[in-house]
Amino acid sequence: MSVDALRRAYDLATEYLEHVGTRPVGARTSLESLRSSLAKPLPDDGVDPDRVIEELARDAEPGLVANAGPRYFGFVIGGGVPVAVAADWLTSAWNQCAGLYVVSPAASVVEEVAASWVCDLFGLPKSAGVAFVTGTQMASFTALAAARHAVLARAGWDVEARGLFGAPRVHVVLGEEAHTTIFKALRLLGLGSGDVVRVPVDRQGRMRAGALSDALRRLDGPTIVCAQVGNVNTGGIDPVGEIAEITRPRGAWLHVDGAFGLWAAASPALRGLVAGVERADSWVTDGHKWLNVPYDSGIVVIADRESHAAAMAVGASYLQRAESETRDGIDWGPELSRRCRGFAIYATLRSLGRRGVAELIESSCALARRFAERLVAVPSVEILNEVVLNQVLVRFAPPNGGDRDVFTREVISRVQAEGTCWLGGTTWQGREAMRISVSGWNTTESDVDRSAAAILDAASRRDR
Ligand SMILES: *Cc1c(COP(=O)(O)O)cnc(C)c1O
């Protein structure tokens, strides 16, 4: 078999990565033009693989967004550290099925090791169950399935066998700022998203511990509480230590959505921000955001290994499987056949080491502060959040008076069109804001300075 297409892909990929820092960051095309170049008729006879790869790269390029480059600040996305991309390539070439030890002993053991490193890095219990899933969405689904098992088992109900028909009511309590993926996980688990108890948050979007305490006092029976470390807008972190103090004595399960914010726990300098996080029952985070591993890479950690296995393991003998000598991926996550996500995480953690991970996280936070300082030096610019992590919310006053919401949206579209950097908008507590997320491994001070200058330039222009 010829592997020429692989060589061609290697050249195209490395060429792309070498130049990604100099191209406009946003996509440079329209829906119509992408469709007209990509929607070719499905051929009756196949096309030469080299040519397919060549033309795929050529036709897709204008529609690619340069988040692999250093000046993409939209959402919390991150790029891919080269070692992670390299391991991801091997993952595809090896094509291992990570569901069972027997079909890939290497995948199983690499994930076992990566799991222990993840717990170690975050200061979570060594005995916890870990699964590698597509992203935080499925990580929360997995964790909340274990939570559902545990709180119902304590009430004498076997949810795996009997389902939710006739089950005791499970209360779900979460902050007003809980991420949309929590609600989807609740829907998928039959817990529903419409009847949850929402706890008020402060100006940074952090759950108010006092209000949680009041809410729990009014509830009786099986209860799951979802906290968040790292609000997608502000980076705000729920007071998880205090929250654990409140949930523990009540026997409520405490789940922590730390899609990006949990990485603060991996930095000695930032760990204080998430103090007490290790006292929760389950944690979820992404490898594909701040660790800069390619998609798809979500991680779930569950302290109660038995509840984890009860919810996820196949077959009735789950306890036996939980203690079995070899690790079968199928017993810890929702999928059977899947790629071995552990390879890229293993390679990245080993290459960065503890210090490298901490530096990656700390440097994004320092760059976010630098961004805020550069921008706020101009009087018409307002920063709406406390810049505790990598998030900056910015609002602009028009040079000659006028509506700040309208003008802030205008500045965002000017910046997107200009192309030096890319970032998006959000509505924060009723006000329009530009949202800057710094999470790329290759962003430097000079990228931040150039981007801040481009933003200030866009904000100083009166007309289009
Ligand atoms: C991104 C994010 C999620 C969802 O993560 P996916 O990897 O996209 O599934 C959930 N919670 C928070 C706080 C996030 O930032």
The ligand as a Gaussian input file, in Angstrom:
#p B3LYP/6-31G(d) Opt

LIG

0 1
 C      -16.150000      24.549000      26.984000
 C      -16.886000      24.331000      28.241000
 C      -17.735000      23.230000      28.396000
 C      -17.997000      22.249000      27.282000
 O      -16.826000      21.604000      26.900000
 P      -16.752000      20.766000      25.544000
 O      -15.363000      20.266000      25.540000
 O      -17.031000      21.761000      24.466000
 O      -17.776000      19.709000      25.595000
 C      -18.367000      23.061000      29.614000
 N      -18.162000      23.914000      30.618000
 C      -17.368000      24.998000      30.507000
 C      -17.194000      25.884000      31.682000
 C      -16.694000      25.240000      29.310000
 O      -15.865000      26.277000      29.208000

